[in-house]
Amino acid sequence: MKFSKYAQTALAAANAGADVLMKYYQKTLNVEYKGITDPVSQADKNSQKAVIKVIKDIFPQHGVLAEEDGVNEIKKDYCWIIDPLDGTVNFVHGVPLFCVSIGLKYKNEIIVGVIYSPVMKEIFIAEKGKGAYLNGKRIKVSDTSKLIRSLAVTGFPYELEGRRKRVFGNFENIVSCAQGIRRLGSAALDMAYVACGRFDFFWEETLKPWDIAAGIIIVKEAGGIVTDYNGTKNYFSSSTLLAANKKLHKQVLKILNETK
């Protein structure tokens, strides 16, 4: 597949960020906390610098929205939405499930996404209208149609205050009708794994744009559906998200709206 300069830049930037992460992986880290359980280290910050440098060297006029250090230029027509290390808790503990996640938004739509899992050596990439790929091979969502045969994946918010009933209510309702549920600790990888059919659906709330931007286009280009819990595309503002194959999406959406 011949990708555009945008997608090629996203790939180069993800590689640059991943190179930084691997220099710190399983080494002694200077870990700080943005909340009670929400860590950040020099690995996150230096990966972000490397990612942004690659992008700005090629597209200096483009905007950037990134997790660390408050970089926010979301209002520009072209805006790169960056998570330099998705799965920081895993990374800090030496668990290999983490990634660099980069999405490119044009106006109100994500048009390019790259998720690079360096330990696993897996690169997921998608561009609007060109399909989704894992290490160069076309991928698609599963065709599972029965919830009892489905394998789901989810995550839990760092802060549960005010949403405990819904979060655990949804978990209980889905675990009772699915074959199983996994919790990897990286929303970006959760969505990438839905895109390639390893999981049948993913749901979570209180997600930030950088958690899901790349995954949105990758799942869509793999034939899946991505909405918020209301069935709309307001996932950035509502901070709720469901990514699923077309056969399960409505079934899961109904369950997610049973608990308020």
N, C-alpha and C positions, 0 to 999 in steps of 0.2 A: 504494500500500500504506500502510495506517495502522499506524505503528509505535508501540510503547509508549513511556512516559516514559523507560524505561531506554535504549532505542535512540536516542531523540531526544537524550538527554543525552550518549551516546557520540559522536554526530555533532557536537554542539556543542563537546564537548571536543576532538575531532579537529581541528575547524576552528580552535580557539584555538591548539592546538599547531602546526598547519601555518602559521598566520600568523606565529608566532615564528620558525619555521625559515626562512621566505622572507625575513625581515629579515636573516638571517645568510648566506643562500645566496650563494655566489661572492664573499663578503667575507673579509677577513682574520680568522682564527679563532685563539683561544687553545686549542691542542690539547694535551691531556695523554694519557697512556697507562695503561690499566688492566692491560695486559700488553705483551709485546714488539710486537704488531701491532694491539692493540685500542684504538682511540682514543675519546676523549670530549672534547666542547667545551662552551663556554657555550651553544651552540645546543641541545644535548641537555638540559642542565640547566634552561634557561629554558623550553623547550617542556614539559618535565615539570611544572614549577611551574604553567604555564598550564592544562595538562590537568587536574591534580589540583584546582586551584581551582574549575573549572567543576563537576567531579563532587562535591566536598565541599560546595559551596554548595547543591546540590540534595539530595544524599544524605549528610549529615554522619556518619551512623552506619555507613556502608558501609566495608569494608576496601579497602586499596590494596596491590598488589604492583607495584613499578615498578623499572625497570632501574637508574636512577641514585640515588645517595645512600642506598641501603639501606632504602628504604621497603618494609616487609613485614608485611602484615596478612592473609595468605592464609587464616588459620584462621577468619575470619568467614564466615558463611553467604553474604553478598553480598560479593564481592571483585572490584575492577576491576584487571585485569592490563594494564599499560601499557608500551609501548615508545615513548618520545617521539620517537625518531629511529631507525628501522630502516634500515640501510644507511649507517651513519656514515662508513665508508671512502669510499663513493661521494660522499657529501655533502662531505667534506673536500677531495676531488679535483675537485669541480665536476661530477660525473656526476649526471644528473637522476633516477636510479633510487633513490629513498628515500621513506620514508613515515612517517606516524604510525599506530601500531597499538594498538587498544584492544579488549579483550575483557572481558565481564562473566561471572564465574563465580557460579552459585548452587549452594551445597553442592558437589557434585562434577562439575557439568556447566557447560560454557560455553553461555550462552543468548543472548548478543548479541555481535556483532563488527563493528568498523568499521576499514577500512584506507584511509587517505587519502594519495594520491600527488599532492602539490600542483603540481609542475612539469607533470605530465601532466594535471592537472585531472581525476583519476579518483577517485571515491569508491565503494568497495565496502562494502556493508552487508548484514548478515543478522541475523535474529532467529529463535529456535527456532519451527518450525512455520509460518513466514511466507515462506520462500524467501530467495534471495540476489539482490542487485541491484547493478548498476554504473550509476551516474549515473541512477538511477530506472528502469532497464530490467532485467527479469528475466534472470538468467544461469543457465547450466547447464554441467556438465562436458562434455568431448568424448565422442563415441561410438566413438573409435578402439579397435579390438579386436586388432590385430596389432602386436606390439612393433616390427617393422621399419618400421612406418608411424608410430611414435610419436615425439614430440618431448618430451624430458625436461628437467628442470632440477634442479640440485643446488647445494650449497655445501660449503665445506670448513671444518673447525674451525680456530679461531685456534691451538689447541694440538694437534699431531698425535702427541705422545709417547704411545706405548702403543697407538695405534689406526691407525697408518700403513698396516699391511698390509690391514686391513679397508676403510678409506676408499678407498685406491687400487685394491684388489682389486674392490670394488663398482663403482667408476668404470670400470675396464677391462672388467668383465663386461657392464655395461649399454651402454657405448659400442659394443661389438661386436655388439649385437643391436637397438639402437634406430636410428631414422633420424638422430637428432642429440641433442646435449646442450648446454644453455646454462647459464651461471653468472652470475646478475644481481647478486649481492651483497646481497640482501635476502630473507630467508626469508618475511617477510610478503607481499611482492609475488609471490614464487614461488608461494605458496599461492593468492593472489588470481587469478593468471594461470591456475592449474589450474582454479579455480572457473569461470572464464569461457571455458574451452576453448582458450586460447592454448597452454598446455602440457597434455600428457596425464598426466604424473605428476611428483611432486617427492619426493626423498628427501634426508635429511641426518641427522647425529647431533651430539651435544653441544649441542643447542638448549636454550634456556631457556624457561620458560613465557611470558615476554613476547614472544618471537620468534614464537610459534605460536598463542597463545590466540585471537586474532581470526580467524586463518586457518582454524582447526579448524571453527568454526561456519559460516563462509562456504563452505568446500568441502562440508561435509555438507549444507547447505541448497541447494547447487547440484547435489546428487545424487551426490556423490563419497563415497569411503570414506577415513577417516583412522585409522591405527593406528600402533603402534610396530613394530619389526622382528619382534616375536613375534606380531603379528596381534592384539594386545590394545589396550585404551585407556589403557595405563599410560605414555603418551608423556611426561608430565611427570616421572615418576620414572626412566624408562629413558633419557630424553633422545635417543631415536631416533624418527624419524618417516617415514612414507610416506603421501602424499596422492595418490590416483589415481582415475580413473574406475572403475566397477564391473567393466568388462571386462578391465582390465589389472592390477588390484590384486593378485590371487593370483599372476599370472605374475611380477610384479616382486618380490613378497615372497619367492618361491622363490629368485630370483637373489640377493637380499640376504642370504639365509641360507646361501649356498654358501661365502662367505668368512668365516672366524672370526678 
